[in-house]
Amino acid sequence: MANTEQTYDSYKLPPVGHALAGAIGSAIANCIVYPLDISTTRLQIEKKKAAKSGEDGQPLPEEKKHTLVGTIVHIYRKEGGLRGLYAGLASDTFATVLSNFIYFYCYSALRDVQEYRKLRAGKDPRLGIVQELFLGAEAGLISRFFTTPVGNVTTRQQAGLSSGRKGADVTMLGILRNIWNEKGITGFWTGYRASAILVSNPSLTYFFFEQIKRAFLKLRKQDQLTAFQTFLFSALSKSLATALTYPFIFTKTNMVLSESSNGNEEQKAGSGGMVDVIRLTVRREGIAGLYRGMQAQITKGFFNHGLMFMIKDRVAEMLRFLFYMVILRMAREKLGR
């Protein structure tokens, strides 16, 4: 806690400050790049849609190219313009804000505890590589437990319009009702096991970012990164983490959608779990099938994460100043009594 003798330079933003900064940054970034998000989801499932379309004897529209830009154009032309590109934005932003608030709060709190323990033991408070990764994984597991249900609703909303569903099926209440009818309460946590593996994604992202940042500041003898440097390094970090974990991102998306599909084989795969989805995908498309849509996912993550960290850093600095001034004033008032 700040006191009348503590300087601003020595004051550390508390975990709730990092959580607020992360939530604000993620909300703004998500609204900006959301069309990339919905298009990425479509690309990840388009082979499944194509197969189903072929069974019905109705081929996919020619306008829908298997590229990120082509998918965006198709959605804009055929699904109501901007309304189609922002379908599911409310639930997705809620899930994103909640996820990042919990993640950054837990990560910062756990990090502070570890650093405090090391200081008490007379050791260097800086954390090692393994500790950094474990902290990120712990924070990710906690945040994903609370956000998986909302994420599943969003994924179905993003895919719903392209599958021709109408009415209540693509509303939040309609999807909640469908999930409940299909699997009960456990249906809302479909894909959580894949999500549990995916905690390595934010963990790796944050780890890569901290390592790049530390090395760059030491090399350039700077105190902090510029806004552009923050954007670039966080975007690169997210791209590296996504490339390493993409098969699990792909699997989670398809597990959620398999449960609502009509195809028996896919439905069984979705019900069977992550391993069955992977086995079915490899059998149909080979190993390359697990990387379908990866370029779009990396593009989305590059801009989303770059913007989020750039905004988060600036918001965190403003909150740090605000928190310090409030606590300093409270401390002075207490001494003046």
Protein Blocks (a to p, Z undefined) as FASTA:
>chain_A
ZZfklcfklpccdfklmmmmmmmmmmmmmmmmmmmmmmmmmmmmmmmmmmmmmmnopacd
fklccbfklmmmmmmmmnopjmlmmgoklmmmmmmmmmmmmmmmmmmmmmmmmmmmmmmn
opafbdcfklmmmmmmmmmmmmmmmmmmmmmmmmmmmmmmmnopahjllmmklmmmmmmm
mnommlmmgoklmmmmmmmmmmmmmmmmmmmmmmmmmmnopabdcfklmmmmmmmmmmmm
mmmmmmmmmmmmmmmmmmmpmbfklmmmmmnomklmmmmmmmmnojmlmmgoklmmmmmm
mmmmmmmmmmmmmmmmmmmmmmmmmmmmmmmmmmmZZ
